[in-house]
Amino acid sequence: MRAILMVLQLVASVILIGSVLLQSGKSAGLSGAISGGAEQLFGKQARGYEAMLSKVTAIGAVLFIMIALALVAIQ
């Protein structure tokens, strides 16, 4: 049981690391500073690839935490 959870923890961590690294930054240099105020005021709607990466990151983080707690509980 512990070995299975450790393998799942490894998979969840790789998914989490990959999804975080594939996301684009919040600012795009000087042009991001100029248009950033409007995006903060009206909100930026994530679509397509960005939305999918955001969901994958959230699911990966939840899985990582749940598996980590399960591993601590069975220790």
HTML snippet that shows the backbone in 3Dmol.js (N, CA, C, O; Angstrom):
<script src="https://3Dmol.org/build/3Dmol-min.js"></script>
<div id="view" style="width:600px;height:400px;position:relative"></div>
<script>
const pdb = `
ATOM      1  N   MET A   1       0.825  -1.184   0.000  1.00  0.00           N
ATOM      2  CA  MET A   1       0.000   0.000   0.000  1.00  0.00           C
ATOM      3  C   MET A   1       0.874   1.255   0.000  1.00  0.00           C
ATOM      4  O   MET A   1       0.620   2.206  -0.739  1.00  0.00           O
ATOM      5  N   ARG A   2       1.900   1.235   0.839  1.00  0.00           N
ATOM      6  CA  ARG A   2       2.795   2.392   0.935  1.00  0.00           C
ATOM      7  C   ARG A   2       3.541   2.619  -0.374  1.00  0.00           C
ATOM      8  O   ARG A   2       3.729   3.761  -0.793  1.00  0.00           O
ATOM      9  N   ALA A   3       3.966   1.538  -1.021  1.00  0.00           N
ATOM     10  CA  ALA A   3       4.701   1.656  -2.286  1.00  0.00           C
ATOM     11  C   ALA A   3       3.819   2.246  -3.379  1.00  0.00           C
ATOM     12  O   ALA A   3       4.275   3.056  -4.186  1.00  0.00           O
ATOM     13  N   ILE A   4       2.566   1.838  -3.402  1.00  0.00           N
ATOM     14  CA  ILE A   4       1.624   2.375  -4.396  1.00  0.00           C
ATOM     15  C   ILE A   4       1.417   3.865  -4.181  1.00  0.00           C
ATOM     16  O   ILE A   4       1.401   4.641  -5.137  1.00  0.00           O
ATOM     17  N   LEU A   5       1.258   4.262  -2.921  1.00  0.00           N
ATOM     18  CA  LEU A   5       1.069   5.678  -2.621  1.00  0.00           C
ATOM     19  C   LEU A   5       2.321   6.494  -2.961  1.00  0.00           C
ATOM     20  O   LEU A   5       2.216   7.639  -3.400  1.00  0.00           O
ATOM     21  N   MET A   6       3.485   5.913  -2.762  1.00  0.00           N
ATOM     22  CA  MET A   6       4.722   6.628  -3.091  1.00  0.00           C
ATOM     23  C   MET A   6       4.866   6.819  -4.603  1.00  0.00           C
ATOM     24  O   MET A   6       5.344   7.859  -5.055  1.00  0.00           O
ATOM     25  N   VAL A   7       4.458   5.829  -5.374  1.00  0.00           N
ATOM     26  CA  VAL A   7       4.488   5.959  -6.833  1.00  0.00           C
ATOM     27  C   VAL A   7       3.477   7.019  -7.276  1.00  0.00           C
ATOM     28  O   VAL A   7       3.778   7.844  -8.138  1.00  0.00           O
ATOM     29  N   LEU A   8       2.293   6.995  -6.691  1.00  0.00           N
ATOM     30  CA  LEU A   8       1.288   8.014  -7.010  1.00  0.00           C
ATOM     31  C   LEU A   8       1.767   9.413  -6.615  1.00  0.00           C
ATOM     32  O   LEU A   8       1.481  10.388  -7.311  1.00  0.00           O
ATOM     33  N   GLN A   9       2.486   9.508  -5.514  1.00  0.00           N
ATOM     34  CA  GLN A   9       3.056  10.789  -5.075  1.00  0.00           C
ATOM     35  C   GLN A   9       4.075  11.290  -6.100  1.00  0.00           C
ATOM     36  O   GLN A   9       4.114  12.481  -6.410  1.00  0.00           O
ATOM     37  N   LEU A  10       4.880  10.399  -6.615  1.00  0.00           N
ATOM     38  CA  LEU A  10       5.861  10.760  -7.632  1.00  0.00           C
ATOM     39  C   LEU A  10       5.168  11.254  -8.899  1.00  0.00           C
ATOM     40  O   LEU A  10       5.580  12.261  -9.476  1.00  0.00           O
ATOM     41  N   VAL A  11       4.128  10.562  -9.334  1.00  0.00           N
ATOM     42  CA  VAL A  11       3.391  10.963 -10.530  1.00  0.00           C
ATOM     43  C   VAL A  11       2.724  12.324 -10.321  1.00  0.00           C
ATOM     44  O   VAL A  11       2.778  13.186 -11.198  1.00  0.00           O
ATOM     45  N   ALA A  12       2.098  12.512  -9.163  1.00  0.00           N
ATOM     46  CA  ALA A  12       1.439  13.790  -8.873  1.00  0.00           C
ATOM     47  C   ALA A  12       2.447  14.926  -8.826  1.00  0.00           C
ATOM     48  O   ALA A  12       2.153  16.027  -9.291  1.00  0.00           O
ATOM     49  N   SER A  13       3.621  14.681  -8.278  1.00  0.00           N
ATOM     50  CA  SER A  13       4.629  15.745  -8.201  1.00  0.00           C
ATOM     51  C   SER A  13       5.167  16.105  -9.584  1.00  0.00           C
ATOM     52  O   SER A  13       5.410  17.281  -9.854  1.00  0.00           O
ATOM     53  N   VAL A  14       5.360  15.128 -10.461  1.00  0.00           N
ATOM     54  CA  VAL A  14       5.828  15.407 -11.813  1.00  0.00           C
ATOM     55  C   VAL A  14       4.774  16.200 -12.586  1.00  0.00           C
ATOM     56  O   VAL A  14       5.107  17.137 -13.310  1.00  0.00           O
ATOM     57  N   ILE A  15       3.503  15.824 -12.432  1.00  0.00           N
ATOM     58  CA  ILE A  15       2.413  16.557 -13.083  1.00  0.00           C
ATOM     59  C   ILE A  15       2.354  17.988 -12.568  1.00  0.00           C
ATOM     60  O   ILE A  15       2.194  18.925 -13.350  1.00  0.00           O
ATOM     61  N   LEU A  16       2.480  18.157 -11.276  1.00  0.00           N
ATOM     62  CA  LEU A  16       2.435  19.488 -10.672  1.00  0.00           C
ATOM     63  C   LEU A  16       3.611  20.347 -11.136  1.00  0.00           C
ATOM     64  O   LEU A  16       3.420  21.511 -11.490  1.00  0.00           O
ATOM     65  N   ILE A  17       4.798  19.801 -11.138  1.00  0.00           N
ATOM     66  CA  ILE A  17       5.973  20.550 -11.584  1.00  0.00           C
ATOM     67  C   ILE A  17       5.843  20.930 -13.060  1.00  0.00           C
ATOM     68  O   ILE A  17       6.114  22.070 -13.438  1.00  0.00           O
ATOM     69  N   GLY A  18       5.434  19.988 -13.877  1.00  0.00           N
ATOM     70  CA  GLY A  18       5.285  20.262 -15.308  1.00  0.00           C
ATOM     71  C   GLY A  18       4.235  21.314 -15.605  1.00  0.00           C
ATOM     72  O   GLY A  18       4.455  22.189 -16.443  1.00  0.00           O
ATOM     73  N   SER A  19       3.103  21.242 -14.934  1.00  0.00           N
ATOM     74  CA  SER A  19       2.045  22.212 -15.200  1.00  0.00           C
ATOM     75  C   SER A  19       2.424  23.609 -14.722  1.00  0.00           C
ATOM     76  O   SER A  19       2.037  24.595 -15.350  1.00  0.00           O
ATOM     77  N   VAL A  20       3.163  23.715 -13.637  1.00  0.00           N
ATOM     78  CA  VAL A  20       3.605  25.026 -13.163  1.00  0.00           C
ATOM     79  C   VAL A  20       4.644  25.609 -14.116  1.00  0.00           C
ATOM     80  O   VAL A  20       4.604  26.802 -14.417  1.00  0.00           O
ATOM     81  N   LEU A  21       5.568  24.788 -14.592  1.00  0.00           N
ATOM     82  CA  LEU A  21       6.601  25.291 -15.496  1.00  0.00           C
ATOM     83  C   LEU A  21       6.060  25.671 -16.867  1.00  0.00           C
ATOM     84  O   LEU A  21       6.632  26.537 -17.528  1.00  0.00           O
ATOM     85  N   LEU A  22       4.980  25.052 -17.309  1.00  0.00           N
ATOM     86  CA  LEU A  22       4.407  25.366 -18.620  1.00  0.00           C
ATOM     87  C   LEU A  22       3.554  26.627 -18.612  1.00  0.00           C
ATOM     88  O   LEU A  22       3.262  27.171 -19.676  1.00  0.00           O
ATOM     89  N   GLN A  23       3.150  27.100 -17.451  1.00  0.00           N
ATOM     90  CA  GLN A  23       2.325  28.303 -17.388  1.00  0.00           C
ATOM     91  C   GLN A  23       3.154  29.533 -17.695  1.00  0.00           C
ATOM     92  O   GLN A  23       4.338  29.601 -17.368  1.00  0.00           O
ATOM     93  N   SER A  24       2.512  30.504 -18.331  1.00  0.00           N
ATOM     94  CA  SER A  24       3.216  31.749 -18.641  1.00  0.00           C
ATOM     95  C   SER A  24       3.202  32.656 -17.423  1.00  0.00           C
ATOM     96  O   SER A  24       2.361  32.515 -16.536  1.00  0.00           O
ATOM     97  N   GLY A  25       4.145  33.592 -17.393  1.00  0.00           N
ATOM     98  CA  GLY A  25       4.243  34.522 -16.282  1.00  0.00           C
ATOM     99  C   GLY A  25       3.098  35.519 -16.278  1.00  0.00           C
ATOM    100  O   GLY A  25       2.408  35.688 -17.283  1.00  0.00           O
ATOM    101  N   LYS A  26       2.897  36.175 -15.151  1.00  0.00           N
ATOM    102  CA  LYS A  26       1.816  37.154 -15.035  1.00  0.00           C
ATOM    103  C   LYS A  26       2.152  38.467 -15.716  1.00  0.00           C
ATOM    104  O   LYS A  26       1.250  39.157 -16.189  1.00  0.00           O
ATOM    105  N   SER A  27       3.420  38.829 -15.778  1.00  0.00           N
ATOM    106  CA  SER A  27       3.793  40.081 -16.424  1.00  0.00           C
ATOM    107  C   SER A  27       4.657  39.782 -17.634  1.00  0.00           C
ATOM    108  O   SER A  27       5.426  38.821 -17.641  1.00  0.00           O
ATOM    109  N   ALA A  28       4.525  40.612 -18.654  1.00  0.00           N
ATOM    110  CA  ALA A  28       5.293  40.412 -19.878  1.00  0.00           C
ATOM    111  C   ALA A  28       6.227  41.596 -20.092  1.00  0.00           C
ATOM    112  O   ALA A  28       6.199  42.229 -21.147  1.00  0.00           O
ATOM    113  N   GLY A  29       7.040  41.890 -19.108  1.00  0.00           N
ATOM    114  CA  GLY A  29       7.983  42.995 -19.220  1.00  0.00           C
ATOM    115  C   GLY A  29       7.298  44.340 -19.099  1.00  0.00           C
ATOM    116  O   GLY A  29       6.357  44.495 -18.321  1.00  0.00           O
ATOM    117  N   LEU A  30       7.772  45.326 -19.873  1.00  0.00           N
ATOM    118  CA  LEU A  30       7.250  46.677 -19.804  1.00  0.00           C
ATOM    119  C   LEU A  30       5.822  46.751 -20.343  1.00  0.00           C
ATOM    120  O   LEU A  30       5.001  47.498 -19.810  1.00  0.00           O
ATOM    121  N   SER A  31       5.518  45.987 -21.389  1.00  0.00           N
ATOM    122  CA  SER A  31       4.159  46.007 -21.926  1.00  0.00           C
ATOM    123  C   SER A  31       3.166  45.430 -20.926  1.00  0.00           C
ATOM    124  O   SER A  31       2.003  45.832 -20.905  1.00  0.00           O
ATOM    125  N   GLY A  32       3.615  44.490 -20.098  1.00  0.00           N
ATOM    126  CA  GLY A  32       2.751  43.949 -19.057  1.00  0.00           C
ATOM    127  C   GLY A  32       2.479  44.964 -17.969  1.00  0.00           C
ATOM    128  O   GLY A  32       1.411  44.953 -17.357  1.00  0.00           O
ATOM    129  N   ALA A  33       3.449  45.851 -17.720  1.00  0.00           N
ATOM    130  CA  ALA A  33       3.262  46.882 -16.702  1.00  0.00           C
ATOM    131  C   ALA A  33       2.259  47.925 -17.166  1.00  0.00           C
ATOM    132  O   ALA A  33       1.503  48.460 -16.354  1.00  0.00           O
ATOM    133  N   ILE A  34       2.242  48.223 -18.465  1.00  0.00           N
ATOM    134  CA  ILE A  34       1.327  49.227 -19.000  1.00  0.00           C
ATOM    135  C   ILE A  34      -0.094  48.684 -19.049  1.00  0.00           C
ATOM    136  O   ILE A  34      -1.021  49.355 -18.597  1.00  0.00           O
ATOM    137  N   SER A  35      -0.283  47.499 -19.583  1.00  0.00           N
ATOM    138  CA  SER A  35      -1.632  46.944 -19.712  1.00  0.00           C
ATOM    139  C   SER A  35      -2.061  46.172 -18.472  1.00  0.00           C
ATOM    140  O   SER A  35      -3.207  45.734 -18.382  1.00  0.00           O
ATOM    141  N   GLY A  36      -1.156  46.003 -17.520  1.00  0.00           N
ATOM    142  CA  GLY A  36      -1.475  45.213 -16.330  1.00  0.00           C
ATOM    143  C   GLY A  36      -2.551  45.822 -15.471  1.00  0.00           C
ATOM    144  O   GLY A  36      -3.321  45.096 -14.841  1.00  0.00           O
ATOM    145  N   GLY A  37      -2.627  47.154 -15.429  1.00  0.00           N
ATOM    146  CA  GLY A  37      -3.648  47.812 -14.620  1.00  0.00           C
ATOM    147  C   GLY A  37      -5.049  47.496 -15.100  1.00  0.00           C
ATOM    148  O   GLY A  37      -5.947  47.267 -14.289  1.00  0.00           O
ATOM    149  N   ALA A  38      -5.244  47.482 -16.402  1.00  0.00           N
ATOM    150  CA  ALA A  38      -6.570  47.180 -16.955  1.00  0.00           C
ATOM    151  C   ALA A  38      -6.941  45.724 -16.699  1.00  0.00           C
ATOM    152  O   ALA A  38      -8.100  45.413 -16.426  1.00  0.00           O
ATOM    153  N   GLU A  39      -5.959  44.838 -16.787  1.00  0.00           N
ATOM    154  CA  GLU A  39      -6.244  43.429 -16.550  1.00  0.00           C
ATOM    155  C   GLU A  39      -6.605  43.187 -15.095  1.00  0.00           C
ATOM    156  O   GLU A  39      -7.460  42.352 -14.802  1.00  0.00           O
ATOM    157  N   GLN A  40      -5.965  43.905 -14.179  1.00  0.00           N
ATOM    158  CA  GLN A  40      -6.298  43.741 -12.765  1.00  0.00           C
ATOM    159  C   GLN A  40      -7.670  44.313 -12.473  1.00  0.00           C
ATOM    160  O   GLN A  40      -8.402  43.777 -11.640  1.00  0.00           O
ATOM    161  N   LEU A  41      -8.026  45.394 -13.147  1.00  0.00           N
ATOM    162  CA  LEU A  41      -9.306  46.043 -12.898  1.00  0.00           C
ATOM    163  C   LEU A  41     -10.461  45.219 -13.455  1.00  0.00           C
ATOM    164  O   LEU A  41     -11.448  44.982 -12.759  1.00  0.00           O
ATOM    165  N   PHE A  42     -10.343  44.784 -14.697  1.00  0.00           N
ATOM    166  CA  PHE A  42     -11.438  44.078 -15.348  1.00  0.00           C
ATOM    167  C   PHE A  42     -11.303  42.565 -15.281  1.00  0.00           C
ATOM    168  O   PHE A  42     -12.264  41.849 -15.562  1.00  0.00           O
ATOM    169  N   GLY A  43     -10.159  42.079 -14.924  1.00  0.00           N
ATOM    170  CA  GLY A  43      -9.940  40.635 -14.828  1.00  0.00           C
ATOM    171  C   GLY A  43      -9.579  40.042 -16.168  1.00  0.00           C
ATOM    172  O   GLY A  43     -10.152  40.403 -17.196  1.00  0.00           O
ATOM    173  N   LYS A  44      -8.641  39.142 -16.151  1.00  0.00           N
ATOM    174  CA  LYS A  44      -8.213  38.474 -17.381  1.00  0.00           C
ATOM    175  C   LYS A  44      -8.884  37.114 -17.432  1.00  0.00           C
ATOM    176  O   LYS A  44      -8.757  36.315 -16.504  1.00  0.00           O
ATOM    177  N   GLN A  45      -9.590  36.857 -18.506  1.00  0.00           N
ATOM    178  CA  GLN A  45     -10.278  35.581 -18.666  1.00  0.00           C
ATOM    179  C   GLN A  45      -9.326  34.579 -19.303  1.00  0.00           C
ATOM    180  O   GLN A  45      -8.868  34.772 -20.429  1.00  0.00           O
ATOM    181  N   ALA A  46      -9.035  33.516 -18.579  1.00  0.00           N
ATOM    182  CA  ALA A  46      -8.162  32.467 -19.105  1.00  0.00           C
ATOM    183  C   ALA A  46      -8.977  31.556 -20.011  1.00  0.00           C
ATOM    184  O   ALA A  46     -10.053  31.094 -19.632  1.00  0.00           O
ATOM    185  N   ARG A  47      -8.464  31.302 -21.204  1.00  0.00           N
ATOM    186  CA  ARG A  47      -9.167  30.450 -22.157  1.00  0.00           C
ATOM    187  C   ARG A  47      -8.206  29.422 -22.729  1.00  0.00           C
ATOM    188  O   ARG A  47      -7.001  29.653 -22.824  1.00  0.00           O
ATOM    189  N   GLY A  48      -8.755  28.311 -23.096  1.00  0.00           N
ATOM    190  CA  GLY A  48      -7.999  27.289 -23.814  1.00  0.00           C
ATOM    191  C   GLY A  48      -6.873  26.686 -23.001  1.00  0.00           C
ATOM    192  O   GLY A  48      -7.083  26.089 -21.945  1.00  0.00           O
ATOM    193  N   TYR A  49      -5.674  26.859 -23.526  1.00  0.00           N
ATOM    194  CA  TYR A  49      -4.477  26.243 -22.963  1.00  0.00           C
ATOM    195  C   TYR A  49      -4.200  26.729 -21.540  1.00  0.00           C
ATOM    196  O   TYR A  49      -3.854  25.934 -20.666  1.00  0.00           O
ATOM    197  N   GLU A  50      -4.352  28.033 -21.310  1.00  0.00           N
ATOM    198  CA  GLU A  50      -4.104  28.597 -19.974  1.00  0.00           C
ATOM    199  C   GLU A  50      -5.093  28.046 -18.956  1.00  0.00           C
ATOM    200  O   GLU A  50      -4.709  27.718 -17.833  1.00  0.00           O
ATOM    201  N   ALA A  51      -6.359  27.941 -19.336  1.00  0.00           N
ATOM    202  CA  ALA A  51      -7.375  27.425 -18.421  1.00  0.00           C
ATOM    203  C   ALA A  51      -7.122  25.956 -18.102  1.00  0.00           C
ATOM    204  O   ALA A  51      -7.283  25.521 -16.962  1.00  0.00           O
ATOM    205  N   MET A  52      -6.726  25.199 -19.118  1.00  0.00           N
ATOM    206  CA  MET A  52      -6.451  23.782 -18.906  1.00  0.00           C
ATOM    207  C   MET A  52      -5.259  23.607 -17.955  1.00  0.00           C
ATOM    208  O   MET A  52      -5.305  22.771 -17.052  1.00  0.00           O
ATOM    209  N   LEU A  53      -4.198  24.390 -18.156  1.00  0.00           N
ATOM    210  CA  LEU A  53      -3.035  24.293 -17.274  1.00  0.00           C
ATOM    211  C   LEU A  53      -3.377  24.698 -15.846  1.00  0.00           C
ATOM    212  O   LEU A  53      -2.857  24.120 -14.891  1.00  0.00           O
ATOM    213  N   SER A  54      -4.242  25.681 -15.703  1.00  0.00           N
ATOM    214  CA  SER A  54      -4.660  26.112 -14.375  1.00  0.00           C
ATOM    215  C   SER A  54      -5.423  25.001 -13.654  1.00  0.00           C
ATOM    216  O   SER A  54      -5.205  24.764 -12.466  1.00  0.00           O
ATOM    217  N   LYS A  55      -6.306  24.329 -14.364  1.00  0.00           N
ATOM    218  CA  LYS A  55      -7.070  23.225 -13.775  1.00  0.00           C
ATOM    219  C   LYS A  55      -6.164  22.041 -13.432  1.00  0.00           C
ATOM    220  O   LYS A  55      -6.307  21.426 -12.376  1.00  0.00           O
ATOM    221  N   VAL A  56      -5.227  21.727 -14.339  1.00  0.00           N
ATOM    222  CA  VAL A  56      -4.298  20.618 -14.092  1.00  0.00           C
ATOM    223  C   VAL A  56      -3.435  20.916 -12.871  1.00  0.00           C
ATOM    224  O   VAL A  56      -3.154  20.023 -12.072  1.00  0.00           O
ATOM    225  N   THR A  57      -3.014  22.176 -12.726  1.00  0.00           N
ATOM    226  CA  THR A  57      -2.208  22.566 -11.569  1.00  0.00           C
ATOM    227  C   THR A  57      -2.993  22.415 -10.274  1.00  0.00           C
ATOM    228  O   THR A  57      -2.474  21.896  -9.285  1.00  0.00           O
ATOM    229  N   ALA A  58      -4.237  22.865 -10.279  1.00  0.00           N
ATOM    230  CA  ALA A  58      -5.069  22.765  -9.072  1.00  0.00           C
ATOM    231  C   ALA A  58      -5.331  21.310  -8.710  1.00  0.00           C
ATOM    232  O   ALA A  58      -5.242  20.939  -7.539  1.00  0.00           O
ATOM    233  N   ILE A  59      -5.650  20.488  -9.689  1.00  0.00           N
ATOM    234  CA  ILE A  59      -5.911  19.061  -9.428  1.00  0.00           C
ATOM    235  C   ILE A  59      -4.632  18.368  -8.955  1.00  0.00           C
ATOM    236  O   ILE A  59      -4.672  17.557  -8.029  1.00  0.00           O
ATOM    237  N   GLY A  60      -3.507  18.682  -9.581  1.00  0.00           N
ATOM    238  CA  GLY A  60      -2.231  18.094  -9.167  1.00  0.00           C
ATOM    239  C   GLY A  60      -1.861  18.468  -7.742  1.00  0.00           C
ATOM    240  O   GLY A  60      -1.350  17.637  -6.990  1.00  0.00           O
ATOM    241  N   ALA A  61      -2.120  19.726  -7.365  1.00  0.00           N
ATOM    242  CA  ALA A  61      -1.801  20.167  -6.009  1.00  0.00           C
ATOM    243  C   ALA A  61      -2.680  19.461  -4.977  1.00  0.00           C
ATOM    244  O   ALA A  61      -2.197  19.048  -3.923  1.00  0.00           O
ATOM    245  N   VAL A  62      -3.967  19.324  -5.285  1.00  0.00           N
ATOM    246  CA  VAL A  62      -4.879  18.640  -4.363  1.00  0.00           C
ATOM    247  C   VAL A  62      -4.479  17.172  -4.209  1.00  0.00           C
ATOM    248  O   VAL A  62      -4.449  16.648  -3.096  1.00  0.00           O
ATOM    249  N   LEU A  63      -4.173  16.513  -5.324  1.00  0.00           N
ATOM    250  CA  LEU A  63      -3.744  15.112  -5.255  1.00  0.00           C
ATOM    251  C   LEU A  63      -2.454  14.964  -4.459  1.00  0.00           C
ATOM    252  O   LEU A  63      -2.320  14.048  -3.648  1.00  0.00           O
ATOM    253  N   PHE A  64      -1.506  15.867  -4.691  1.00  0.00           N
ATOM    254  CA  PHE A  64      -0.230  15.821  -3.987  1.00  0.00           C
ATOM    255  C   PHE A  64      -0.442  15.927  -2.479  1.00  0.00           C
ATOM    256  O   PHE A  64       0.143  15.162  -1.711  1.00  0.00           O
ATOM    257  N   ILE A  65      -1.272  16.868  -2.060  1.00  0.00           N
ATOM    258  CA  ILE A  65      -1.520  17.061  -0.628  1.00  0.00           C
ATOM    259  C   ILE A  65      -2.256  15.871  -0.035  1.00  0.00           C
ATOM    260  O   ILE A  65      -1.911  15.409   1.053  1.00  0.00           O
ATOM    261  N   MET A  66      -3.263  15.374  -0.732  1.00  0.00           N
ATOM    262  CA  MET A  66      -4.033  14.230  -0.214  1.00  0.00           C
ATOM    263  C   MET A  66      -3.158  12.983  -0.071  1.00  0.00           C
ATOM    264  O   MET A  66      -3.248  12.271   0.929  1.00  0.00           O
ATOM    265  N   ILE A  67      -2.312  12.721  -1.072  1.00  0.00           N
ATOM    266  CA  ILE A  67      -1.441  11.550  -1.006  1.00  0.00           C
ATOM    267  C   ILE A  67      -0.398  11.718   0.086  1.00  0.00           C
ATOM    268  O   ILE A  67      -0.061  10.759   0.780  1.00  0.00           O
ATOM    269  N   ALA A  68       0.117  12.944   0.241  1.00  0.00           N
ATOM    270  CA  ALA A  68       1.099  13.191   1.305  1.00  0.00           C
ATOM    271  C   ALA A  68       0.483  12.951   2.683  1.00  0.00           C
ATOM    272  O   ALA A  68       1.119  12.358   3.555  1.00  0.00           O
ATOM    273  N   LEU A  69      -0.748  13.411   2.877  1.00  0.00           N
ATOM    274  CA  LEU A  69      -1.428  13.173   4.159  1.00  0.00           C
ATOM    275  C   LEU A  69      -1.705  11.686   4.379  1.00  0.00           C
ATOM    276  O   LEU A  69      -1.606  11.192   5.502  1.00  0.00           O
ATOM    277  N   ALA A  70      -2.049  10.983   3.316  1.00  0.00           N
ATOM    278  CA  ALA A  70      -2.279   9.537   3.433  1.00  0.00           C
ATOM    279  C   ALA A  70      -0.984   8.812   3.800  1.00  0.00           C
ATOM    280  O   ALA A  70      -0.993   7.891   4.616  1.00  0.00           O
ATOM    281  N   LEU A  71       0.117   9.229   3.199  1.00  0.00           N
ATOM    282  CA  LEU A  71       1.400   8.605   3.538  1.00  0.00           C
ATOM    283  C   LEU A  71       1.795   8.843   4.987  1.00  0.00           C
ATOM    284  O   LEU A  71       2.338   7.953   5.642  1.00  0.00           O
ATOM    285  N   VAL A  72       1.521  10.046   5.488  1.00  0.00           N
ATOM    286  CA  VAL A  72       1.831  10.341   6.890  1.00  0.00           C
ATOM    287  C   VAL A  72       0.921   9.531   7.807  1.00  0.00           C
ATOM    288  O   VAL A  72       1.354   9.066   8.861  1.00  0.00           O
ATOM    289  N   ALA A  73      -0.340   9.361   7.410  1.00  0.00           N
ATOM    290  CA  ALA A  73      -1.293   8.632   8.250  1.00  0.00           C
ATOM    291  C   ALA A  73      -0.939   7.152   8.382  1.00  0.00           C
ATOM    292  O   ALA A  73      -1.146   6.558   9.440  1.00  0.00           O
ATOM    293  N   ILE A  74      -0.405   6.553   7.314  1.00  0.00           N
ATOM    294  CA  ILE A  74      -0.100   5.111   7.399  1.00  0.00           C
ATOM    295  C   ILE A  74       1.308   4.852   7.922  1.00  0.00           C
ATOM    296  O   ILE A  74       1.696   3.699   8.108  1.00  0.00           O
ATOM    297  N   GLN A  75       2.059   5.891   8.156  1.00  0.00           N
ATOM    298  CA  GLN A  75       3.445   5.713   8.627  1.00  0.00           C
ATOM    299  C   GLN A  75       3.496   5.206  10.046  1.00  0.00           C
ATOM    300  O   GLN A  75       4.581   5.004  10.591  1.00  0.00           O
TER     301      GLN A  75
END
`;
const viewer = $3Dmol.createViewer("view");
viewer.addModel(pdb, "pdb");
viewer.setStyle({}, {cartoon: {color: "spectrum"}});
viewer.zoomTo();
viewer.render();
</script>
